[in-house]
């Protein structure tokens, strides 16, 4: 299970995204005008979401998908359009409220179950796929891997997640605190070297029987993230 540090940081993130940044996040995930910095983040997130969706089946009829850290629900909606039964969960009740308000009218009632809570809650059941897009980037590497292992325990086919790759440019930006203007800065991320992450995954007993698959790094302006697929061997 994740550590006490994980629990503490999770509480901080819940407060941040539910109060401080809720309006800004809702705007970022809409088509409203944003600053140049946020425009690069929006573009990067759209490219990342497209990448993760390309790794999922085109027809997901009869499949269950967990959108772990769903925010305002953009990925959940795309998966539901492919026929998946989606459980979309986020720490922020405010963002879940936005997601529910934005639920397209053409989607079947019940195709997305939006919830506020813990994405690792065993009561959520089991899934064919779990996706965690930019929802574990704020945790230390051991906790990242423990979260992925917990998601894998709930998943039959594949876990898709993202992490912040440790690159010279990202570390410079991270240390300088230039992701956002000082008065509107998001929570810090914890970059990790890809080799170190894969080594930790390989030595984690809970992930025995899981193998790394596709990966893709997206570096778009102020958005720096890398997707990784873990599949059952």
C-alpha positions in Angstrom: 0.0 0.0 0.0 1.1 3.6 -0.5 3.0 5.3 2.3 1.9 7.9 4.9 3.6 10.4 2.7 1.3 9.4 -0.1 -1.7 9.9 2.1 -0.5 13.3 3.2 0.2 14.5 -0.3 -3.1 13.1 -1.6 -4.9 15.2 1.0 -3.0 18.3 -0.1 -3.9 17.6 -3.8 -7.5 17.1 -2.9 -7.6 20.5 -1.3 -5.7 22.2 -4.1 -7.8 20.8 -7.0 -11.1 21.1 -5.2 -10.6 24.7 -3.9 -7.6 26.7 -5.2 -7.5 25.5 -8.8 -11.0 24.2 -9.5 -12.0 27.1 -11.7 -8.7 27.3 -13.5 -8.8 23.5 -14.2 -12.4 23.7 -15.4 -11.3 26.5 -17.8 -8.2 24.6 -19.0 -10.2 21.6 -19.9 -12.8 23.6 -21.9 -12.5 25.6 -25.1 -12.3 28.9 -23.3 -9.4 31.3 -24.1 -6.4 30.7 -21.8 -2.9 32.2 -21.5 0.0 31.1 -23.8 1.4 29.0 -21.1 -1.8 27.2 -20.4 -2.5 26.8 -24.1 0.7 24.7 -24.4 -0.5 22.6 -21.4 -3.9 22.2 -23.0 -2.4 21.1 -26.3 -0.1 18.7 -24.6 -2.9 17.1 -22.6 -5.0 16.8 -25.7 -2.1 15.0 -27.4 -1.6 12.8 -24.4 -5.2 11.9 -24.1 -5.2 11.0 -27.8 -2.2 8.7 -27.3 -3.8 6.9 -24.4 -7.0 6.4 -26.3 -5.1 5.0 -29.3 -3.8 2.3 -27.0 -7.3 1.2 -26.1 -9.6 -0.9 -28.3 -11.6 1.0 -30.9 -14.7 -1.0 -29.8 -15.0 -1.3 -26.0 -18.5 -2.7 -25.9 -18.9 -4.8 -22.7 -15.6 -3.6 -21.2 -15.2 -1.7 -17.9 -12.7 1.1 -17.7 -11.4 3.0 -14.7 -10.5 6.6 -15.3 -8.4 7.2 -12.2 -8.1 10.9 -11.6 -10.6 11.8 -14.2 -10.7 15.6 -13.6 -13.6 17.0 -15.7 -14.1 13.7 -17.6 -12.8 14.3 -21.1 -11.1 10.8 -21.4 -14.1 9.2 -19.7 -16.4 10.6 -22.4 -14.2 9.3 -25.2 -14.1 5.8 -23.7 -17.9 5.8 -23.2 -18.4 6.7 -26.9 -16.5 3.5 -27.7 -19.0 1.5 -25.7 -17.1 1.2 -22.4 -18.8 1.2 -19.0 -16.7 3.8 -17.3 -16.1 4.5 -13.6 -14.5 8.0 -13.5 -13.2 9.0 -10.1 -11.4 12.1 -8.8 -10.3 13.5 -5.5 -12.2 16.8 -6.2 -16.0 16.9 -5.7 -15.9 20.2 -7.5 -14.3 18.8 -10.7 -16.7 15.8 -10.6 -19.5 18.3 -10.5 -18.2 20.0 -13.6 -17.8 16.6 -15.3 -21.4 15.7 -14.6 -22.6 19.1 -16.0 -20.6 18.5 -19.2 -21.9 15.0 -19.7 -23.0 14.9 -23.4 -26.7 14.3 -24.0 -26.1 11.7 -26.6 -24.3 9.3 -24.2 -26.5 6.5 -22.7 -27.5 7.1 -19.1 -25.2 5.3 -16.8 -22.4 4.8 -19.3 -20.2 6.9 -17.0 -20.3 6.6 -13.3 -18.7 9.8 -12.0 -17.5 9.6 -8.4 -15.5 11.6 -6.0 -13.2 9.5 -3.8 -10.2 7.2 -3.7 -9.1 5.8 -7.1 -7.7 2.7 -5.2 -10.9 1.8 -3.4 -11.4 -2.0 -3.9 -15.1 -1.4 -3.8 -14.9 0.1 -7.3 -14.6 -3.5 -8.6 -12.5 -4.9 -11.4 -11.8 -3.5 -14.8 -10.5 -4.5 -18.2 -8.4 -1.3 -18.4 -7.3 1.4 -16.0 -6.0 4.8 -17.1 -4.3 7.3 -14.8 -3.5 10.4 -16.9 -1.3 12.8 -15.0 -2.9 11.8 -11.8 0.2 10.2 -10.1 2.8 12.7 -11.3 2.9 14.5 -7.9 4.0 11.5 -5.9 7.4 10.1 -5.0 8.6 7.2 -7.3 7.9 4.4 -4.7 4.4 5.7 -4.2 3.9 6.0 -8.0 4.7 2.4 -8.4 2.6 1.3 -5.5 -0.4 3.1 -6.9 0.2 1.5 -10.3 0.4 -1.9 -8.5 -2.9 -1.3 -6.7 -4.5 -0.3 -10.0 -3.1 -3.5 -11.6 -4.7 -5.6 -8.9 -8.1 -4.2 -10.0 -7.4 -4.7 -13.8 -7.5 -7.6 -16.1 -5.8 -6.4 -19.3 -3.7 -3.2 -19.1 -2.9 -0.2 -17.0 -2.0 3.0 -18.8 -0.4 5.8 -16.8 1.7 8.9 -17.2 4.8 10.2 -15.3 6.9 13.3 -15.6 10.2 12.3 -17.3 13.4 13.5 -15.6 14.9 15.6 -18.4 17.4 18.5 -18.0 14.8 21.0 -19.3 12.0 19.7 -17.1 14.3 19.8 -14.0 15.3 23.4 -14.8 11.7 24.4 -15.1 10.8 22.5 -12.0 13.5 24.0 -9.9 12.8 27.5 -11.1 9.1 27.1 -10.5 8.1 28.4 -13.9 5.3 26.1 -14.8 2.8 28.9 -14.0 2.9 32.5 -12.9 3.7 32.8 -9.2 0.2 33.7 -8.1 -1.4 30.8 -10.1 1.1 27.9 -9.8 0.0 24.3 -9.7 1.3 21.7 -7.2 4.9 20.5 -7.8 5.5 17.3 -9.7 8.1 14.7 -9.0 10.1 13.8 -12.1 11.6 10.4 -12.5 14.1 8.8 -14.8 12.4 6.3 -17.1 15.1 3.6 -16.4 14.7 4.1 -12.7 10.9 3.8 -12.9 11.1 0.6 -15.0 13.7 -0.9 -12.6 11.3 -0.3 -9.7 8.4 -1.8 -11.6 10.5 -4.8 -12.4 11.4 -5.5 -8.8 7.9 -4.9 -7.4 6.4 -8.3 -6.4 2.9 -7.0 -6.8 3.6 -6.4 -10.5 5.0 -9.9 -11.2 3.2 -11.0 -14.4 3.0 -7.5 -15.8 5.2 -6.2 -18.6 5.9 -2.7 -19.9 4.5 -2.1 -23.4 4.2 1.0 -25.4 5.6 4.3 -24.3 5.5 7.9 -25.6 6.9 11.1 -24.4 5.1 14.4 -25.1 7.0 17.6 -24.7 4.7 20.5 -25.7 5.7 23.9 -24.3 5.0 23.8 -20.6 3.6 20.3 -20.8 6.1 17.5 -20.2 4.7 14.0 -19.6 5.4 10.4 -20.7 2.8 7.6 -21.1 3.6 4.0 -20.3 1.5 0.9 -20.9 1.7 -2.1 -18.5 0.1 -5.3 -19.8 -0.5 -8.7 -18.2 2.1 -11.1 -19.5 
